[in-house]
Amino acid sequence: MEIIRGGPEHVDTAALIWAHAVKVRDGYDEVPTLEEARPGIENALANEPSLLLLALENGVAVGFLAGGPQETGTAYINYVGVHPDAWGRRVGEALLRALPDALTERGYTDAELLVYVDNVRGVRLYERLGWIKAGDPAPHPRNGRVEQRYSFSVPAWASGA
């Protein structure tokens, strides 16, 4: 598996991966359209320094990670998405293991993300890779699903803490 830095030309690829992933994760009847999925990815990358990593298998994108600035020194990871056909192949893990270098390159020392607490696969992955719960779970403001904030520190990761 290869992890590459993405750019604006990869937004549609990421959006389609996300659309397929949420269809399965959330039990939608249909895959959201590119037009429905694209604005979220564009918004995640709207401010610099933004982050877009793509996971490739045999030259085909099967996963991505996208985010940008939240506050000084902290990146907000809006998306970690893996196409359902690649679930179980450690794509999310490869993306998250590449994240510390990408954060450092862009001047970040810390990252945060939110994950639905019922996304058991995601929660297990973040905790296994050293992400720490930050605060109490809270309902998402639009859909009411409970989500947990997690934080990650590059210095702590580098020191093995």
C-alpha positions as CSV (number, residue, x, y, z in Angstrom):
1,M,0.0,0.0,0.0
2,E,1.2,3.5,-0.9
3,I,0.3,6.7,0.9
4,I,0.5,9.8,-1.2
5,R,-0.2,13.5,-0.5
6,G,-3.3,14.6,-2.4
7,G,-4.4,17.9,-3.9
8,P,-7.4,19.6,-5.3
9,E,-7.4,17.1,-8.2
10,H,-8.2,14.3,-5.7
11,V,-11.3,15.8,-4.1
12,D,-13.7,13.9,-6.2
13,T,-11.9,10.6,-5.5
14,A,-12.1,11.2,-1.8
15,A,-15.7,12.2,-2.0
16,L,-16.7,9.0,-3.8
17,I,-14.8,6.9,-1.3
18,W,-16.6,8.7,1.5
19,A,-20.0,8.2,-0.2
20,H,-19.5,4.4,-0.5
21,A,-18.2,4.2,3.1
22,V,-21.1,6.0,4.7
23,K,-23.7,4.0,2.7
24,V,-22.4,0.9,4.3
25,R,-21.5,2.3,7.8
26,D,-24.8,4.2,8.2
27,G,-27.1,1.7,6.3
28,Y,-28.2,4.1,3.5
29,D,-30.3,2.6,0.8
30,E,-28.2,4.3,-1.9
31,V,-24.7,5.7,-2.2
32,P,-24.8,9.5,-1.9
33,T,-24.0,11.2,-5.1
34,L,-20.7,13.0,-5.8
35,E,-22.6,16.3,-5.7
36,E,-23.8,15.4,-2.2
37,A,-20.4,14.2,-1.0
38,R,-18.1,16.7,-2.6
39,P,-18.9,19.8,-0.5
40,G,-17.9,18.2,2.8
41,I,-14.5,17.3,1.4
42,E,-14.0,20.7,-0.1
43,N,-15.0,22.4,3.2
44,A,-12.5,20.2,5.1
45,L,-9.7,21.4,2.8
46,A,-10.8,25.0,2.5
47,N,-8.2,26.5,4.9
48,E,-4.5,26.1,4.8
49,P,-2.5,24.2,5.8
50,S,-4.9,21.5,4.8
51,L,-4.2,17.7,4.8
52,L,-5.2,15.2,2.2
53,L,-3.6,11.8,2.2
54,L,-4.7,9.0,-0.2
55,A,-4.1,5.3,0.3
56,L,-3.4,3.5,-3.0
57,E,-3.5,-0.2,-3.7
58,N,-2.2,-1.1,-7.1
59,G,-2.5,2.5,-8.1
60,V,-6.2,2.8,-7.1
61,A,-7.3,5.0,-4.3
62,V,-9.0,2.9,-1.6
63,G,-8.9,5.3,1.3
64,F,-8.2,8.9,2.3
65,L,-7.7,11.3,5.3
66,A,-8.7,15.0,5.1
67,G,-8.6,17.9,7.4
68,G,-7.2,21.3,8.1
69,P,-6.6,23.9,10.8
70,Q,-8.7,24.2,13.9
71,E,-6.5,26.4,16.0
72,T,-2.8,27.3,16.3
73,G,-0.9,24.1,16.2
74,T,-3.9,21.8,16.0
75,A,-5.3,20.1,12.9
76,Y,-8.9,18.9,12.8
77,I,-9.2,15.6,10.9
78,N,-12.6,15.8,9.3
79,Y,-12.5,12.5,7.5
80,V,-10.8,9.1,7.6
81,G,-12.6,7.1,4.9
82,V,-12.0,3.7,3.5
83,H,-14.0,2.2,0.6
84,P,-16.0,-0.8,2.0
85,D,-14.3,-3.1,-0.6
86,A,-11.0,-2.4,1.3
87,W,-12.3,-2.8,4.8
88,G,-10.2,-5.1,6.9
89,R,-7.0,-4.5,4.9
90,R,-5.6,-1.9,7.4
91,V,-6.0,1.0,5.1
92,G,-7.2,3.3,7.9
93,E,-4.3,2.3,10.0
94,A,-1.8,3.1,7.1
95,L,-3.3,6.5,6.7
96,L,-3.2,7.3,10.5
97,R,0.4,6.0,10.7
98,A,1.4,8.4,7.9
99,L,-0.4,11.3,9.7
100,P,2.4,12.4,12.1
101,D,4.8,13.2,9.3
102,A,2.1,15.0,7.3
103,L,1.2,17.0,10.4
104,T,4.8,17.9,11.1
105,E,5.4,19.0,7.5
106,R,2.4,21.4,7.7
107,G,3.5,22.8,11.1
108,Y,1.0,21.0,13.3
109,T,1.9,19.5,16.7
110,D,-1.5,18.1,17.5
111,A,-4.7,16.7,15.8
112,E,-8.3,16.1,16.9
113,L,-11.2,14.3,15.4
114,L,-14.7,13.3,16.3
115,V,-16.0,9.7,15.9
116,Y,-19.4,8.3,16.4
117,V,-19.3,6.1,19.5
118,D,-21.3,3.4,17.6
119,N,-18.5,3.3,15.0
120,V,-16.8,0.5,16.9
121,R,-14.2,-0.2,14.1
122,G,-13.1,3.5,14.1
123,V,-13.1,3.8,17.9
124,R,-10.9,0.6,18.2
125,L,-8.5,1.8,15.6
126,Y,-8.0,5.3,17.1
127,E,-7.5,3.9,20.6
128,R,-5.1,1.2,19.4
129,L,-3.0,3.9,17.6
130,G,-2.7,6.1,20.7
131,W,-5.5,8.6,20.2
132,I,-6.8,9.8,23.6
133,K,-10.4,10.6,24.5
134,A,-10.9,14.3,25.1
135,G,-14.0,15.3,27.1
136,D,-17.3,13.6,27.3
137,P,-19.3,12.1,24.4
138,A,-21.9,14.5,23.1
139,P,-24.7,14.4,20.5
140,H,-23.9,15.6,17.0
141,P,-25.7,19.0,16.5
142,R,-27.5,17.9,13.3
143,N,-28.3,14.2,13.6
144,G,-28.1,13.6,17.4
145,R,-25.8,10.6,17.1
146,V,-23.4,10.5,20.0
147,E,-19.8,11.3,19.1
148,Q,-16.5,11.3,21.1
149,R,-13.6,13.8,20.5
150,Y,-10.1,12.2,20.4
151,S,-6.8,14.0,20.4
152,F,-3.4,13.0,19.2
153,S,0.0,14.7,19.9
154,V,2.9,14.3,17.5
155,P,5.5,14.9,20.3
156,A,3.9,12.1,22.4
157,W,3.8,9.8,19.4
158,A,7.4,10.5,18.6
159,S,8.5,9.8,22.1
160,G,6.5,6.6,22.3
161,A,4.3,7.9,25.1
